[in-house]
């Protein structure tokens, strides 16, 4: 049963398990991974693995990534662009959502490219065997060393500002020009959290449109820069389709101006941002619906202006991996404050999922070892960290829990591991990849020794 975090939704009967035809379900619209089911022991299974047994085998807390759900999302994006866009296309994964070797390898096998935003993400992607031709290097303050790294590896660079342009003009080789895309702020706002709106004019990202004619002129004069494209990203966790419909026309208009300025524009990157279902109240469009809107808007804008179709690039992150992962915890003690609140605790919290304390994000959960148990109390699920704000779920409608129960938070694939920390000197959890009853470690659990690995004790301080 789905656990609500709002008292007004206590009687919801939303089906928490994916439908039987889950292969055709859009993963971003499912609260649980597509392979989720309840087994004959009344426990949650994902990827054919009993989640409670996974905790016993690999420890708690534990990130559990369902390979089938991740591959399904990749395939739906890839195939939808091929179907709805008359030109060529390339889906690239916004790896800031979760960057590790195994995640990169799975996504690369599905034919996707990668959006990276740091030297570390670039290094990880390359180590996973991804071709530099499919890597696009983002970021609003890339260092000279990071830019040199990307140039040396022949990656495309999405240029965010004048300083980056000037550095690239200095370090690139005219005999082997570096592919660049210019990021602009299109002036399109979406109804998302203030921190994840990136397309409006008041944003730290991208060139102001008023600067672009001067930027185009500068790039056209640099023999080491090959200005192949334009980029815009309007935000994250977006449910509206109209903003992406509008974006097509904005980008194509600027493509026409760039072509007139002498730039060999052949690619348009429309960003990503499609939302996922974290709660029953969330109603995002499907992957196919989002792609149809974005692809048809660019194609129509090109047709209306008599322009050839550019290669169309999209960079989904959350909607590729968010619903593919769950985080399993072990329930600890409880504290009841009469007429105010009951707290139950889990063995993780803000160090493995900082989104609630950072964005006030809301999740749903299940008691994974007693899936048929009926909700019977309102509790707040607290993490173990020394912060009053370390709350995983507030006012959740749960079955009565006992110490040792398995509490599972849904849809934790995006930004949970990647934003995790060692706050309170707590090691980050392990992660396993599950498929067909097999669970494989893809990230080891951090040990106490790992926490000290970069520490150095000066000789004069040693006992």
N, C-alpha and C positions, 0 to 999 in steps of 0.2 A: 504494500500500500504506500502511496506517495505521502510523504510527510510535509505538511504545510507549515510555513513559518508565519502565517497570518491567521488570527482567530476566526476571521470571517470566512475562511475557506476550509473549516474543519470537516465539513461534510462532502467534500469533493470526492467523486468516484472516478477520477481520471485513470485510465488504464496505464499502469506504470511500465508494463512490458511492451516491447515493440510488437507490431502486428505480425501475423504468421508470414506475410509476404514482405518481410523486412528487407529483402534484397532490393526492392523498389522504393523503400522509404528513404526520404531525404534525411541523412543522419543529423543535420542541424535542427530538425524538428522533433527528434526523439530525446526523451529525458535520460534514457539509459542506452548503453551500447546496443547495437542491433542484435548481438548474439545472446543478450541477457534472457535468462529464464529462471524459474524456481524449480529446484530439483525435488526428488522424492523425500529429502530430509528437511524440506521447508527452508532451504537455504538458497541464496542467490548464486547463480552460476554466470560467468562471463567467459566467452571463448571456450566453453566446455570445462571450465575450471571452477571448483567450489571456492568462493571467495574466502570463507572462514578457514578452509584448509590452506589457502595461500598465505593467510596471516600466520598460521602455525608454522608453515614451512619457511617463509621469507622474513617474518617479523612484521611489526606494526609500529607506525603507520606504513602504508604501502600504496604506491601508485600502480594501478592495473590498467594497461593499455590494450584495447581490443584491436587486433590487426585487421579483422574483417571490416569493422566500422571505418577505420582509417582508409583502407583501400577503396571501400565503396564511395566515400566522399571524394577521393581523388578521381576515381573513374567517372563519377557524375559530373564533376566540373569539366574534366577533359572532353568527355563525349558531348556535353551540352554545347560547348563552344564550337565544336566541329559541326554540330547540327544547325546552330542558329546564326553563326557568323560566316558570311560567304568568303572571307579571306582567310589567311593563315592565323593561327592563334597559339599562345603558349601560356599555360597556367604555371605560376611560380608560387611556391609555398612561403608565406611570411614566417620565417623560421624563428622569429622572436617569440612566437607562441610557445614553442618547445623545441629547443635545439639540442640534439644529442646524436651520436653516430647511428643508432638503430632507427630512430625516427627519420633521419635524413635518408638512410638506405632504403627503407620501405617506400618512401615517397618518390625517390629517384627511380625505383623499379617501375612505378606507375607512369613514368614519362614526364613527370613534372620538373620544373626548374626551381630555383631558390632565390628568395629575397633575403639578404643578410644586412645587418645594421652595425656590425663591428668587426674588427679583425678576428676576434674569437669565434664569432659565428661563421665567418668566411673560412677560417682554418678548419673548423669542425666539418663544414660542408665538403671541403676539398678532401679531408681525411676519409670521409664516407664514400669517396669515389665519384663525386658529381663532376661533370664536365664544366669547366669555366665558362663555356659558351652559354650555359643555362643559369649562370649566377649573376644577379644584379645587386650591386652594393649600394645600400641606402645610408641615411644618417645625416643629421643636420650639423654635425661638428666633427667630421672625420679628420683624424690627425694626418700630418704629412706621411708618417710611417704607414698608416692604414691605406692611404691612397696609393703609396708606392707599392704596397703588397698587392693591391687589386690590379694595378697597372702591370706589374710583373707577371701576374697569373692570367692576364688577358680577360679579366671579367669586365662586364659592362658596369659603368658607374652612373648612378642617378645623382646628378649634381644639384645641391640644395641652395648654394649661395655664391656670392662673388669671390670670397676667399678660396673656396674649393676650385673655382674656375681658374683663378690665378696660379694656384699651386699646380694644378694639372697642366696648365700651359707651360710651366717650367720643367716638369719632370717627365712629360710624355715624349715619345720619339716620333718625329715626323715620318720616319721610314716605316713606322708601324703604329698608325694612329689608334688611340684608345676610343672605344665606343662609349658615348655618353648619352644620357637622357636628361633633360632639364625638368626639374620639378617646379610646378607652379601652384599657387593657391587659387583655386577657381572661384572662391566666394560663394560656396554652397554649404549651407549649414544643415545638420541633421539633429534629430531629437535623441541625443545620446548624452552620456555623462560628459560634463564640461572637460574632463581631462582626456577624453578620447575623441574629441571633435578636432579634426585637423584640416578640414577643407575651407573653413571660413577665413576671411582676410586677416583677422587678428589671430595669427598662428605663428609659432616659431619655425614652421616648416615652409620651405619653398620660396621661389621668387615671387614678389608682388607682380601682378600682371602688367603694371605700368612700366616695370623694368625690362620686360621681355624684348622689345625691339632693340634696345641697347645690348642685351645679352646675346640675341641672335647675331647681331653684327660682330660682336667680339668673337664668338665661337667660329663664325665663318672665316675669320682671319687667322685662326690658329691651325697650323699644319698638323699638330699632334693630336687634335681633337676631331673626332668623327661624330658630329651631332645627329645621331640616328633617330632620336625620339623625344617625346614629351611624356610627362608623368603627372598625375594628380591623384590624391587619396583624400576622401572626404570624411573619414571617421571610422568608428568601430562599433560593433553590436548594433547595426542598423537594421530596422525592420521595414522602412519605407523604400519603395522602388522609384518614386519620382526623382529623388536627387540623382540617382545614377542615370536615369533617363535624360535629365538635364545636362549631366556631365559630358555625355557624348558630343552634344553640340558645341559646348565650350571648348573641348579639346580639339575637335576638328577645325573650328575657327582658328585656333592658334596654330594648328598644323599648317593651314593654308598660308598664314603669315610667315611662318618659319620657312616654308618652301619658297615663298617670294623673296625671302632674305638670303636664299642660296644654301640653306641647310638640307642635307639629303635625308629628310625625315621619312622613316619607313616603319616606325613602331609607335604605338600609343599604349601607355600603361594606365589603366583606369583604376588601379588600386584594388582594394578588397572591401572588407567591412561588413559583410553579411553576418547578421546575428544568429544566435542559437537559442534554443529553449532551455533556460535554467529553471523556470517554474511553469506551472500550468497556465499562468496568465500570459506568458510570452507566446507570441504568434508570428514567428518570422516566416517570410516566403521560403519556398524550397530552393535548393541550389539551382534546379533547372529554371524556376521562375525568375530568379535573380539574373542568371546568365542570359536568359532570353531578353529581359529588359535592357541589360547593358549592351549586349551584342547588337541587337536591332537598333538601338539608339545611335551607335557609332556608324553602322552600315547606312542608316537613313540619312544621317548628317553628311556622309561622304557622297551619297547619291544626289542629295539636294544641291551640293556644291560642285558636282562633277569631278570629284577626286577619287583616285584609286584607293582601294581598301588597304590601310596599313596593317602590319602584323599587330594583332590585338593581344595585349598581355594583361592578365589579372593576377592579383597576389593575395588570395585568401589565406587566413591563418586560423583564427578561432573556429570558423565554420568547417574547416578540414579536420581538426583534431580535438576540439572542445568536448564533443559528445562521445568520443571514442574512449575516454578515460574516466575511471572512478578513483576515489581515494578511500581506502578502508582504514578505520581506526578501531581501537579497543576502548570500550567504555570503562571509566574509572568510578569515582565516587559521586555523591550528590550532596547538595546543600539546599535546604528548604527554608525560605524566609516567609513566615506565615503572612498570607494576604498580599504578598508582593511577587515573589518569583521562586521557582525551583530551578537550580542549576544542576546539570550533569556534566561531567568532564570527560574529555578524550585525551589520548596520548600524543596529540599533535596540536595544530592550530596555526597561528599566524606565521610561523617559520616555514611551513609547507604550503600554506594558502593565505597569502597576505591580501587577497582581494577584498574580503569583507571589511577589514580595518582600513584599507586604502580607498576603495570605491563604494563602500557600503553595499557590496554585492550580496545578493540573496541566492540561496541554493535550496535544493530539496534533498532529502535523504531517505534511506530505508534501513531498517534493522535487519542486517543481512543473514543472521542465523535464525530468524523467526519471521519469515516473510508474510505469513498469514495472520500475525498478531494484529489486533485491532488497536488503533490509536486510543489512548485512554487518559492522557495528561498533556498539559502544556508545559514545556520545559525550554530553557535556554541552554544550548550546548556551548560550553566554554572550553577554550584551549588551555594548555598547561603553562603558558608563558606568563612572565611576571608583568602583565599589562592588563588593566581593567577592561580595555577595549578588545582583548583577544577573545572574541565571540565568533564562533563558527556559524551557528544558527540562533536566531532570537525568536522566542515564542513559537517553538516548533511543536506540532501536534504529533506526539509519539506514543507508541506502546510503552508500557511500563518496562524500563530497562533495568538490567542488573549489571554489576561489575563483571567484565569479561565478555559482554555482548559485542557483536560486530556492528558498528555504525558506519554506513557507507554514504559518502557525499557524492552526488551525481555531477556529471559534466565538468570535470576538473582537468581536462586535457590542455586547456589554453591558459597560459600565464601562471599556473600554479608551481610546477617545477621550475620554470624559467625565472620566476620572481622569488623563489625560495631563498631563505637565508639561514645563517647559523646563530640567530638571535638567542640569547641565553646559553650560548655554546651548546646548542642542540644540533646533532647531525641531521643532515637532510635524508629523507626516506629513500629506500630502494624503489626501483621501478621494474616491473615485469611486463613482458609482451606475451599475450595469450592468444592461442589459436588451436582449435581442434583438440582441446584437452591438454595442450602442452603449454607450460609457463617457463619463459626464459628470462633470466636477469639481463636487463639492458643498462641499468645503473646500479652500482653497488651502494649499499647503505653506508653512510659515513660513520667512521669509528671515532673514538676519542683521539686516537693518534692522528687521524686525518685533520682534526680540528687544530692540532699543533704543528701541522706539516710546514707551514710557512712562518711560524714563530721563530724568533732568534733571541736567545738570552745572552746579553753581553757578559763577558768573562768576569767583570767586576761585580756583577749581581749574583753570580752563582754561589750557592751555600757552601 
